[in-house]
Amino acid sequence: MRKQKYKEQKQPRRYYFFDYLFWLGEMAQQHYKGEPRRPDGDSMLMLCIMVVVLGPMLAIVFCFDPPVRDFLAIAMIVCSAVIVDLPGRIYPPSRRKAVMRHYAGRKFSPARCYFFLFSLGLLLIANIPLWGTVLKWINKTVE
């Protein structure tokens, strides 16, 4: 039998929309260095997670009866603590370097960065009617 040589092929890294958001945040931080309250990669990801995941989940949690709602509220607090810690674990230094290297040739546009920030803000505003209906349900259950 012939001995075959197997070459280990490295799988190419895949880059996703969250990687692009991370890069936008990091480039905004570098572009506006010295100015306070500018987004970085981790804060951009946290804003996205809070608006897309936690906002609607919070609106749904308040719709339940009090014992279930209390349990879910505690679970949400625990999940929030875990999610706050996630961006540092999702993007370890090796992944950060790879993402920054992948987007190195791209031109940073502050307008594009603010477009994503404002669109996330608009999604947050879109969640507000849900909160209003949730408050009505809470009032009905209290009365």
C-alpha positions as CSV (number, residue, x, y, z in Angstrom):
1,M,0.0,0.0,0.0
2,R,1.2,3.4,-0.8
3,K,1.7,5.9,1.9
4,Q,-0.2,9.1,1.4
5,K,1.0,12.5,2.5
6,Y,-1.7,14.6,4.1
7,K,-1.3,18.3,4.2
8,E,-2.9,20.1,7.0
9,Q,-4.8,22.9,5.5
10,K,-5.5,25.9,7.5
11,Q,-9.1,27.0,7.2
12,P,-9.2,30.6,6.2
13,R,-10.7,32.8,8.8
14,R,-14.2,34.0,8.2
15,Y,-15.2,37.6,8.8
16,Y,-18.7,38.6,9.7
17,F,-20.8,41.7,10.2
18,F,-19.8,41.8,13.9
19,D,-16.2,41.9,12.8
20,Y,-16.9,44.9,10.6
21,L,-18.7,46.6,13.5
22,F,-15.7,45.9,15.7
23,W,-13.4,47.4,13.1
24,L,-15.6,50.5,12.7
25,G,-15.5,51.1,16.4
26,E,-11.7,50.6,16.7
27,M,-11.1,53.0,13.7
28,A,-13.5,55.6,15.2
29,Q,-11.5,55.3,18.5
30,Q,-8.2,55.9,16.5
31,H,-9.7,58.6,14.3
32,Y,-11.0,60.6,17.3
33,K,-8.2,59.9,19.7
34,G,-8.2,62.2,22.6
35,E,-11.9,63.1,22.4
36,P,-14.0,61.6,25.2
37,R,-17.0,59.3,24.7
38,R,-16.0,57.9,21.3
39,P,-16.9,54.3,20.5
40,D,-14.4,51.6,20.4
41,G,-14.8,48.1,19.1
42,D,-16.1,46.6,22.3
43,S,-18.6,49.3,23.0
44,M,-19.9,49.1,19.4
45,L,-20.5,45.4,19.9
46,M,-22.2,45.9,23.3
47,L,-24.5,48.5,21.8
48,C,-25.5,46.1,19.1
49,I,-26.1,43.3,21.5
50,M,-28.1,45.5,23.9
51,V,-30.4,46.9,21.1
52,V,-30.9,43.7,19.1
53,V,-31.0,41.1,21.8
54,L,-31.6,42.6,25.3
55,G,-34.2,45.2,24.4
56,P,-36.8,42.9,22.9
57,M,-36.1,40.2,25.5
58,L,-36.7,42.7,28.3
59,A,-40.0,43.7,26.7
60,I,-41.1,40.1,26.5
61,V,-40.0,39.3,30.1
62,F,-42.3,42.0,31.6
63,C,-45.3,40.4,30.0
64,F,-45.3,37.4,32.3
65,D,-47.0,36.9,35.7
66,P,-45.2,38.1,38.8
67,P,-43.5,34.9,39.9
68,V,-42.3,34.0,36.4
69,R,-41.4,37.6,35.8
70,D,-39.2,37.7,38.9
71,F,-37.4,34.6,37.9
72,L,-36.8,35.9,34.4
73,A,-35.7,39.3,35.6
74,I,-33.0,37.6,37.7
75,A,-32.1,35.4,34.7
76,M,-31.8,38.6,32.6
77,I,-29.5,40.2,35.1
78,V,-27.2,37.2,35.0
79,C,-27.4,37.1,31.2
80,S,-26.6,40.8,31.1
81,A,-23.5,40.3,33.3
82,V,-22.3,37.5,31.0
83,I,-23.0,39.5,27.9
84,V,-21.1,42.5,29.3
85,D,-18.1,40.2,29.6
86,L,-18.5,38.6,26.1
87,P,-16.8,41.2,23.8
88,G,-13.5,40.8,25.7
89,R,-13.7,37.0,25.3
90,I,-15.1,37.0,21.7
91,Y,-12.3,39.1,20.5
92,P,-9.1,37.9,22.1
93,P,-5.9,39.7,21.0
94,S,-5.3,37.2,18.1
95,R,-8.8,37.8,16.7
96,R,-8.5,41.5,17.1
97,K,-5.2,41.5,15.2
98,A,-6.7,39.3,12.4
99,V,-9.8,41.6,12.1
100,M,-7.7,44.7,12.0
101,R,-5.3,43.1,9.4
102,H,-8.2,42.0,7.3
103,Y,-9.7,45.5,7.1
104,A,-6.3,47.3,7.0
105,G,-6.7,48.4,3.3
106,R,-10.1,49.8,3.8
107,K,-10.7,53.5,4.1
108,F,-12.4,54.6,7.3
109,S,-15.5,56.8,6.9
110,P,-16.9,58.6,10.0
111,A,-20.2,59.0,8.2
112,R,-20.5,55.2,7.9
113,C,-19.6,54.7,11.5
114,Y,-22.3,57.2,12.6
115,F,-24.8,55.7,10.2
116,F,-24.5,52.4,12.1
117,L,-24.6,54.1,15.5
118,F,-27.7,56.1,14.6
119,S,-29.4,53.0,13.0
120,L,-28.8,51.1,16.2
121,G,-30.3,54.1,18.0
122,L,-33.3,54.0,15.8
123,L,-33.8,50.4,16.6
124,L,-33.7,51.3,20.2
125,I,-36.4,53.9,19.6
126,A,-38.4,51.2,17.7
127,N,-38.4,49.2,20.9
128,I,-40.0,52.0,22.9
129,P,-43.6,51.2,21.8
130,L,-43.0,47.7,23.0
131,W,-42.0,49.2,26.4
132,G,-45.2,51.3,26.4
133,T,-47.4,48.2,25.9
134,V,-45.4,46.4,28.6
135,L,-46.1,49.2,31.0
136,K,-49.8,49.0,30.3
137,W,-49.7,45.2,31.0
138,I,-47.9,45.8,34.2
139,N,-50.5,48.4,35.3
140,K,-53.3,45.9,34.5
141,T,-51.7,43.2,36.5
142,V,-51.1,45.5,39.5
143,E,-54.7,46.7,39.5
